[in-house]
């Protein structure tokens, strides 16, 4: 017998001999008898063995176990796990890899570590069952995003993370030495997905974005994952319909498929109404002023407190955890953003808010070459550094627009995590590239 059985597939194998492979999660030794909790990618199972078989096995040993699947005694059934009605009675335990003693308890249901410690030991904490759940949700969100993009008839494209110019303009950009030439890490896949609209008409991409923002907040990273869609021959209304479709599609499907994980994190299923409420920035600010008494008439954007307040309004008045905000001031948006022809002071731009935070931004784009060049110059962006980009517009670009979701932010809010770094496998910020840049000396 040599074929491995996944732990989840042991349930119908009662009375039969199987081989399982996995990691030891916990060890409970009672002298002549011992119990191991062993986990593989599918589930966790209790293994019963002798003290002699146990030997020096401890948590995180990698093992291969031959044993007989048996029903647990009725009083010992664990209703909290899928395999709680069975156990594996070990005949032979093979150690595939030993593990040193862990610096903290991985056997607890919640990994109660301070965030710096959680990240300092990232290679270990990613093994914890509850931490792994975060990235199962994140993987599921990406899968649903791809499905939604394909529903919109978009083709997936793969763009570069190195550009000759600062994608969004401004100073928040990482400069690199590219064989003696100055280049930049892309602040977004923006210019490349727009070029691809001229070739494929509807595209989507999942790409890293790099922003040298000198900010230390619970919602910002210097390296983030963007899920972008760009479409040609569309109006503002069609863009809003599309972004709301994708956002709702992702969140609804993931919440339904992984309701058990949401329960583990003690979060409610998202409120999704038949239509997402839409407001212009000024309409949203007027509502916030009415609710709080704060005068926002001079503000050019929503701050984090405003986003929470308008989402509270959406939940109370429309039973929706989503709210779409449109028409941000043109001067606060990137050079490629189309001004509103009825009032050029404002732009055909939009954000999608979810549970108190912006998870998406986008706009209808300027597609006329001369207008784009003028806008670039007005924003202090040198068109000569973007020749490959402007070329696409010089030779015919249809009316187009798009939007971009922040994967880590969406993951954070869906599971009600306290810090975006918890939703990033290997977070990059001002103080960390895998290890702390300014280590704490004990």
Secondary structure, 3 states (H helix, E strand, C coil): CCCECCHHHHHHHCCCEEEEEEEEEEEEEECCEEEEEEECCCCEEEEEEEHHHHCCCCCCCEEEEEEEEEECCHHHCCCCCCCCCEEEEEEEEEEEECCCCCCCCCCCCCCCCCHHHHHHCHHHHCCCHHHHHHHHHHHHHHHHHHHHHHHCCCEECCCCCEECCCCCCCCCCCEEEECCEEEEECCCCHHHHHHHHHHHCEEEEEEEEECCCCCCCCCCCCEEEEEEEEEECCCHHHHHHHHHHHHHHHHHHHHHHCHHHHHHCCCCCCCCCCCCEEEEHHHHHHHHHHHHCCCCCCCCCCCHHHHHHHHHHHHHHHCCCEEEEECCEHHHCCCCECEECCEEEEECEEEEEECCEEEEEEEEECCCHHHHHHHHHHCCCCHHHHHHHHHHHHCCCCCEEEEEEEHHHHHHHHCCCCCHHHHCCCCEECCEECCECCCCCC
